Amino acid sequence: MAKAFALFIFVVATLVSQNTGNVMRLQGCGGRVFVDEAVVIDAPLRVDCVWEFETQEDRILVVSIVNGNLNDAEEYFSIHDGTDSDSPILRVENQKIHEVSRKDLPQSVYTTLPEASIRFRKTPTSNLQLRIQKAVPCPFNLGLDSQCGRVVDELSCYCATFTNRVQTDQTMYCIDNNMKLISFENATEEQIIQSTWGTQVEYWTSLTDTRRDGTWLWESSMTVAVYTNWYPGKPNTVASNTDDCMVYGGAKFLTFWGDTSCGTMAHAICEANP
């Protein structure tokens, strides 16, 4: 009955699976589900029901309540970091919050493993739905002179490095930390990043026209830039121009983008998305 996801059922009650957009809705008393897009389960009407979830090996899982407060609902179930019988319980109160993470994100718990189980021990008195999603691990920093957080949403992770490097070195720095040099997909993402770490100094991005002069490509995603925010008169279109990489910020460009030599020293933003 499941569509687009692998669903292995060890059902005690009847299982109902529905795909709605990018969300899978599940009902029943248990099962094992591979999580790619978001999964929403209705709390069962009986106790001792167990749901198990897994995702790809280099990702983790995040659990939250749909239209509710996870901390208030923990009396009805326990969330475990893994699927073994002795897997530790995850609680909201024990979750460490990044200093720069958004304060309006849903109250959630994160696993440290690509597996989790939810074990119901009490029947809720009202309709209760849990959302399970795939997320990327997010460290608190990448070493000295860096800072990380879930600044855009609860699934992705962004890290700022405050050490000046040339563009290629910043690219490798991000890759070495299982991330990519940032690509701005829209104005909202850019504004959030800029408000989090400021624009007083220049920051490298992955935008470059080194592959084909005049064609600006996000190297991290290998896509042509659709959204742009160039400083007036930029980028330089002179054929002999060697300013082939994009930075933002600093006294020269402020909140806008500017093309400059890829050998310029600047800070950088790394990102990881699920």
C-alpha positions as CSV (number, residue, x, y, z in Angstrom):
1,M,0.0,0.0,0.0
2,A,2.9,2.3,0.5
3,K,3.8,4.5,-2.5
4,A,7.4,5.8,-3.3
5,F,8.9,4.5,0.0
6,A,10.1,1.1,1.2
7,L,7.7,0.1,4.0
8,F,8.3,-3.2,5.8
9,I,5.3,-4.0,8.0
10,F,5.1,-5.9,11.2
11,V,1.7,-4.6,11.9
12,V,-0.3,-5.5,15.0
13,A,-3.3,-3.4,13.8
14,T,-4.3,-2.3,10.4
15,L,-1.8,0.0,8.6
16,V,-3.0,2.8,6.3
17,S,-0.5,4.6,4.2
18,Q,-1.2,7.7,2.2
19,N,1.1,10.0,0.1
20,T,0.1,13.6,0.2
21,G,2.5,15.8,-1.7
22,N,5.9,15.2,-0.1
23,V,4.4,13.8,3.1
24,M,3.6,10.2,3.9
25,R,0.7,9.7,6.3
26,L,0.8,6.5,8.4
27,Q,-1.8,5.0,10.7
28,G,-1.6,1.7,12.6
29,C,0.1,0.1,15.5
30,G,3.6,-0.2,14.1
31,G,5.9,-0.8,11.2
32,R,9.3,-0.1,9.8
33,V,9.7,2.9,7.4
34,F,12.5,4.3,5.3
35,V,12.4,8.0,5.6
36,D,13.3,10.1,2.6
37,E,10.6,12.8,2.5
38,A,8.6,13.7,5.6
39,V,6.6,11.0,7.4
40,V,3.6,11.8,9.6
41,I,2.1,9.1,11.9
42,D,-1.1,9.3,13.9
43,A,-0.7,8.2,17.5
44,P,-2.2,4.7,17.8
45,L,-5.4,4.2,19.9
46,R,-3.6,1.4,21.9
47,V,-0.4,1.2,23.9
48,D,2.7,-0.9,23.3
49,C,2.8,0.1,19.6
50,V,6.3,0.6,18.1
51,W,7.3,2.4,15.0
52,E,10.8,2.1,13.6
53,F,12.4,4.5,11.2
54,E,15.6,4.5,9.2
55,T,17.2,6.9,6.6
56,Q,20.5,6.9,4.6
57,E,23.6,6.2,6.5
58,D,25.1,9.7,6.5
59,R,21.9,11.4,7.7
60,I,20.0,11.5,11.0
61,L,16.4,11.8,12.0
62,V,14.4,14.6,13.6
63,V,11.1,14.1,15.3
64,S,8.6,16.9,16.1
65,I,4.8,17.3,16.8
66,V,2.4,18.5,14.1
67,N,0.8,21.7,15.5
68,G,1.9,21.0,19.0
69,N,4.6,21.0,21.7
70,L,6.8,17.9,21.8
71,N,7.8,18.4,25.4
72,D,4.1,18.3,26.5
73,A,3.5,15.1,24.5
74,E,6.4,13.0,25.8
75,E,4.2,11.4,28.4
76,Y,2.5,9.3,25.7
77,F,5.6,7.9,24.0
78,S,9.4,7.6,24.1
79,I,11.8,8.4,21.2
80,H,14.8,6.2,21.1
81,D,18.2,6.8,19.4
82,G,18.2,3.6,17.4
83,T,16.0,0.5,17.2
84,D,17.6,-1.8,19.7
85,S,15.7,-2.7,22.8
86,D,18.2,-0.8,24.9
87,S,18.6,2.3,22.7
88,P,18.8,5.5,24.8
89,I,15.7,7.7,25.1
90,L,15.9,11.1,23.5
91,R,14.2,14.0,25.4
92,V,13.6,17.6,24.5
93,E,15.2,18.9,27.7
94,N,18.5,17.1,26.8
95,Q,18.8,18.5,23.3
96,K,21.7,21.0,22.9
97,I,20.8,24.1,20.9
98,H,23.2,25.9,18.6
99,E,23.6,29.5,19.7
100,V,22.8,30.9,16.2
101,S,20.0,28.5,15.4
102,R,16.6,30.0,14.6
103,K,14.5,30.4,17.8
104,D,11.2,29.8,15.9
105,L,12.0,26.3,14.7
106,P,9.6,23.5,15.8
107,Q,10.5,21.9,19.1
108,S,12.3,18.7,18.0
109,V,14.7,15.9,19.1
110,Y,17.5,14.8,16.9
111,T,19.0,11.3,16.7
112,T,22.7,10.7,16.5
113,L,22.1,7.6,14.3
114,P,20.3,7.0,11.0
115,E,17.7,5.0,12.9
116,A,15.1,5.7,15.5
117,S,12.1,4.1,17.2
118,I,9.0,5.6,18.8
119,R,7.4,3.4,21.5
120,F,3.9,4.4,22.7
121,R,3.0,3.8,26.3
122,K,-0.1,5.8,26.8
123,T,-3.1,6.5,24.6
124,P,-3.4,10.3,24.0
125,T,-6.6,12.1,24.9
126,S,-6.7,14.1,21.7
127,N,-5.5,13.7,18.1
128,L,-1.7,13.5,18.2
129,Q,0.5,13.4,15.1
130,L,4.3,13.1,15.0
131,R,6.5,14.2,12.1
132,I,9.7,12.3,11.3
133,Q,12.1,13.8,8.8
134,K,15.6,13.3,7.4
135,A,18.2,15.8,8.5
136,V,21.9,16.4,8.3
137,P,24.1,16.3,11.4
138,C,25.1,19.8,12.5
139,P,28.2,20.3,14.6
140,F,28.6,23.3,16.9
141,N,31.7,24.4,15.0
142,L,34.3,23.2,12.6
143,G,37.2,23.9,14.8
144,L,38.8,27.3,15.7
145,D,37.2,30.5,14.3
146,S,34.0,28.9,13.1
147,Q,30.4,28.7,14.1
148,C,27.5,26.4,13.0
149,G,23.7,26.3,13.4
150,R,20.4,25.4,12.0
151,V,19.8,28.9,10.8
152,V,17.4,28.3,7.8
153,D,15.3,25.3,8.9
154,E,15.4,22.3,11.2
155,L,16.9,20.0,8.6
156,S,19.9,21.8,7.1
157,C,23.1,23.1,8.7
158,Y,25.2,26.1,7.9
159,C,28.7,26.9,9.2
160,A,30.7,30.1,9.0
161,T,34.5,30.0,8.9
162,F,36.1,33.2,10.0
163,T,39.6,32.3,8.7
164,N,40.5,34.0,5.5
165,R,41.3,31.6,2.6
166,V,41.2,31.8,-1.2
167,Q,38.1,30.5,-2.9
168,T,39.5,27.0,-3.8
169,D,40.8,26.5,-0.3
170,Q,37.4,27.4,1.2
171,T,35.8,25.0,-1.2
172,M,38.0,22.2,0.1
173,Y,37.5,23.3,3.7
174,C,33.8,22.8,3.3
175,I,34.2,19.4,1.5
176,D,36.6,18.2,4.2
177,N,33.9,18.8,6.7
178,N,31.2,17.0,4.7
179,M,29.6,20.3,3.5
180,K,29.6,22.5,0.4
181,L,30.5,26.1,-0.2
182,I,27.3,27.9,-0.1
183,S,24.9,28.5,-3.0
184,F,22.1,31.0,-2.6
185,E,18.8,29.6,-4.0
186,N,16.7,32.6,-3.1
187,A,16.6,35.9,-1.4
188,T,15.2,34.5,1.9
189,E,18.1,32.1,2.3
190,E,20.6,34.9,1.6
191,Q,18.9,37.3,4.0
192,I,18.9,34.8,6.8
193,I,22.6,34.0,6.4
194,Q,23.6,37.6,6.2
195,S,21.5,38.5,9.3
196,T,23.1,35.6,11.2
197,W,26.8,36.4,10.5
198,G,26.7,39.9,9.1
199,T,28.2,41.5,6.0
200,Q,31.0,43.5,7.5
201,V,33.6,41.4,5.8
202,E,33.7,39.5,2.5
203,Y,32.4,35.9,2.4
204,W,33.1,33.4,-0.4
205,T,30.3,31.5,-2.2
206,S,30.5,28.8,-4.8
207,L,29.4,31.0,-7.7
208,T,32.0,31.3,-10.4
209,D,32.3,31.6,-14.2
210,T,35.6,29.9,-14.5
211,R,34.2,27.1,-16.6
212,R,32.7,29.4,-19.2
213,D,33.3,33.2,-19.2
214,G,30.1,35.0,-18.5
215,T,28.1,31.9,-17.4
216,W,27.8,32.1,-13.6
217,L,27.5,28.6,-12.1
218,W,27.0,27.5,-8.5
219,E,29.8,24.9,-8.4
220,S,28.4,23.3,-5.3
221,S,25.2,22.3,-7.1
222,M,26.4,22.6,-10.7
223,T,23.4,24.8,-11.5
224,V,23.2,28.2,-13.3
225,A,22.3,31.0,-10.9
226,V,18.6,32.0,-11.3
227,Y,18.3,34.2,-8.3
228,T,21.0,37.0,-8.3
229,N,21.9,40.0,-6.2
230,W,24.8,41.7,-8.0
231,Y,26.1,45.0,-6.9
232,P,25.3,47.7,-9.6
233,G,27.7,47.3,-12.5
234,K,28.6,43.8,-11.5
235,P,29.7,41.3,-12.8
236,N,32.4,42.8,-15.0
237,T,31.7,41.8,-18.5
238,V,35.0,42.9,-20.1
239,A,36.5,40.0,-22.0
240,S,39.9,40.4,-20.4
241,N,38.4,40.4,-16.9
242,T,39.9,37.8,-14.5
243,D,37.4,38.3,-11.6
244,D,35.9,34.9,-11.9
245,C,34.5,34.2,-8.4
246,M,31.7,35.8,-6.3
247,V,31.9,37.2,-2.8
248,Y,29.3,39.2,-0.8
249,G,29.8,41.7,2.0
250,G,32.6,43.9,3.0
251,A,32.9,47.7,2.5
252,K,33.0,47.3,-1.3
253,F,29.8,45.2,-1.9
254,L,27.8,45.5,1.4
255,T,24.8,43.1,1.1
256,F,25.3,42.7,-2.6
257,W,27.4,40.3,-4.7
258,G,30.6,41.2,-6.4
259,D,33.0,39.4,-8.8
260,T,36.6,39.3,-7.7
261,S,39.8,37.3,-8.2
262,C,39.4,33.7,-6.9
263,G,42.8,34.3,-5.2
264,T,41.2,37.0,-2.9
265,M,41.3,36.1,0.8
266,A,37.9,36.0,2.5
267,H,35.7,34.2,5.0
268,A,33.2,31.6,3.9
269,I,29.9,29.9,4.5
270,C,29.5,26.1,4.3
271,E,26.2,24.4,4.0
272,A,24.8,20.9,4.2
273,N,21.3,19.9,3.1
274,P,19.5,16.6,3.5
